[in-house]
Amino acid sequence: MTKPTYLTCANGRRIAYHQTAGSGPGVVFLGGFKSDMEGTKAIHLEEWARAQGCAFLRLDYSGHGESSGEFTEGCIGEWAEDAQAVIEAVCEGPQVLVGSSMGGWISLLLTKRIPHRIAGFVGIAAAPDFTEDGMWAGFSDAQKTEMADTGQIALPSEYGEPYIISRKLIEDGRRQLVLRDPLQLSFPVRLLQGTADEDVEISVALRLLDHATGDDIRLTFVKGADHRFSTPDCLALIEAAVMDVLPSKG
């Protein structure tokens, strides 16, 4: 495994990334909650982009993977800042964002923050507003009280150790919501969603499709696909979706 390159941001956070040279528009992979840039989808897309001669970027948000910071001290807004800083520092021209789960929310935030740098968006089980609509809405009164008293709660995870959910994550998430205000996506958008996803419900994909406005937005359901969306068939669908939105490739 090659060592990453690091960008030290103005706020002092040190963000790890891997970049592959190639033609533009480039492709940027934005991973999910507590995941890192060494996941199956990120590595597969990097190899695909290299074969296409397409520029590619993958990165770790602060508190994730090889970047600086502690996961429990981060939040959606800061992770979006991390992604924006790396894109603005190392990428040339518009980029196609490929956002997996939380990375889909971060991608949508970037379409608001740097719209001139976005050429397309592929969402894989995109999870906008999940801290409010998924986590907070599902917390019991006891959990909400515990968070108020201690500043955090622990949630079980099938991926390993429990998730520590901080009050900062929830409160910041409320400042980053994208499904309450107009969401104009003036570039090609492809949303991919598995019907067997137990982390992001089908209703989230339908709500995003209904809420966003744009001339070229499509949603594809994959029967039986789970949240990982990493089977050979699913990976092939991601490739096709990225190819479909790349202006010079589609």
N, C-alpha and C positions, 0 to 999 in steps of 0.2 A: 504494500500500500504506500503510495507516494505521500510525502509530507505536504500539508496544505500551505498556501500563502496566507499571510495575515494582513488585515487592514486595521490600523489603530484609528478609531473614530475621534471626532472632536470631543466627545463626552468621555473618552478614555477607554471605552469598551474595545476589546481586541477580537475581531471577527475573522474566523477561519473560512477559507474558500478554496475551491478548485476551479480553474478556468481553462477551457479548451479553445484554442484559436480557431477561427474559421470565418466564413462570410456572414453577413447580417441579412435580415434581422437575427439577432442571437436568441437563444432559448435560455431561460432562467428557471431552475427548479427550486421551489419553495416547499419545504417539508412541513410535517405536522407537529402536533403538540408533543413535546418531549422526544421527538425523533431526531435523527441527525442526517448528514449528507451522505452517509455510507449505505443507505437503504437500497433495497432492490430496484425501486423505480428510478431513483436518482442515478445509480450506476448504469442501469440499462439505457436510460435516455442519454447519458453522456456518451456511451459507446455508439448509440444510434446517431447522435449528432456528429460525432467524429467521422462516421462512415458517410454522412451526408455532406461533410465539409462545412458544417454549420457551427458557428460560435456557440459555446455552452458555458453556463455558470451554475454551480451548486454551492451552498454555503450553510454554515451553522449559525443560528441566532445565538445571541449571548445566553449563557447558561445551558446551552445545548452542545453536544459533541465536543469539538476541540476549541471552541471559542471560550473567551474568559467569562467569569461570572457564575453565579449560582442560579439554577433553574427556579428555585422558590422565590428569588428576588426579582424575577422578570415579569413582563406583562405584554399584552398584545401590542400596545402602542410602541413600546421599546423594541420589540422584535421587528415590527414594521420599519422602524427607524434603521435598524441594523441592515435589513435587506435594501432599503433605499440608499443607504450610504455606500454599500458595495456596488450596487448597480451604477450609481452616479460616478463612482471613482474609477471603475475598471471596464465598464461596458461602453461600446460606441453605438450611438443611434438608438432607435426603438428596439424593444425586446418583446418576445412572446413569453408571458409568464405561465408556468405550469405549477398550479398550487394544489397540493394534496392536503385534504382535511383542513386543519388550521391554516395551512399555506394558501388555501383558497380565500380565506378571510383576509389574510395579509395581502394577497394579490389585489383584492378588491379595494383595500385601503390605498394601495399604490396607484391604482387607476384614478383615484381622487387627488393624490399628492403629486404625482408626476405623470399626468395624462399624456404629455408629449413624448414620453419614453415608452409607451405601451403600444405594441403592434397587434397583439392578440392575447387571448386568455383561454387556457384549458384548465378547467376545474375537475379534480378527481375527488369525489365525495366531499366537495367543498362544504365547509362548516362555518359560514358567517354567523356572527353573534352568538356563538355556542356558549360563552361564559354566562350570558344572561338567559337565553332561551332553553339551554340544555342543562347547565349546572345549577345556576341560582334557582330557576323555576322548579328544579327537581329536588332541591334541598328540603329536608324536613325542618320543622321549627327548631328542633334540638340542634341540628347542624348549623342553622343560621345563628342561633344563640352562641354556640361554640366558636364560630368564626368571629362574632362580635367580641367575645371575651378573650380569645387567644390569638386572633389574627390569622388563623388557618384551620383547615380540617383535612383529614386524610380520606381519599376515595380509593376503593379497590381497583386494580387494573389487571386485566388478563395478560398484559404484556410484561409483567414483572412486579417490582415493588409498587406499593400504593402511590398514587399521585397526591402530592401535598398541594392543596389549593389555597392560595393566600387571599386575604382580603384585598390586597393591592391588585391582584389579577382580576377579581370580580369588579372592583370599583373602576379600574382603568378600562375594562371591557365595555362598561356603560358609556364611556366617552368615545369608543371606537365603532359603535354600531353602524351597520351599513344598510339594514333592511327597514329602517324607519324613515329615511329621507330619500329623495330621488336618487337613483343609481343609473347614470347614463353610461352605457358601454358602447362607444362608437367605433368598434373594431370587431372582428370575428371572435365569437365566443363558443366554445364547445364544453358542455358539462357532461361528465360521465358519473354514473351512480349505480352501484350494485344493489339488487333487491334484497340481498341477505346481509346487508350492512347493519350491524348491531350498534354502531357508534354514531352514525349519522343517518337519521331516518329519511325515507323517501320524501316525506313532506317538506324537508328542508330544501331539497333540490327543486321541488315544484314551487315552493315559495320564492326561491331565488329567480327561477325562470319567469314567474309571474310579475315579480317586482322590478326586475331590471328592464331598462328600455334600450333598444338598439335594433339595427336592421338585420343582424346576422347572428342570432343566438339560438343554439340548438341543444337539446337535452337528450342523452341516450341512456336508457336503463339496460343493465346487463343482468338477466335473470340468474340468480344463484351466486353472484359475485359478492364477496364480503368486503370489509373495510380496507383490507390490505390492497386489493385490486392489483395483484401482482402475478396472477397466473399468466402463462404464455399468451392466451387469448386476450386477456386484459391489457397486457403490455403492448400487444399489437394494436389494440384499439387506441391506446395513448399515442403511439407513433402516428397512426392515421389522423388523429385529432390535431396533433401538432402540425403535421404536414398540411392539413386542411386550412389552418389559420396563418401559416407562414406566407406572407405576401409574395415572396419571390419563388416559393416552392409549390404552392397550391395549384 
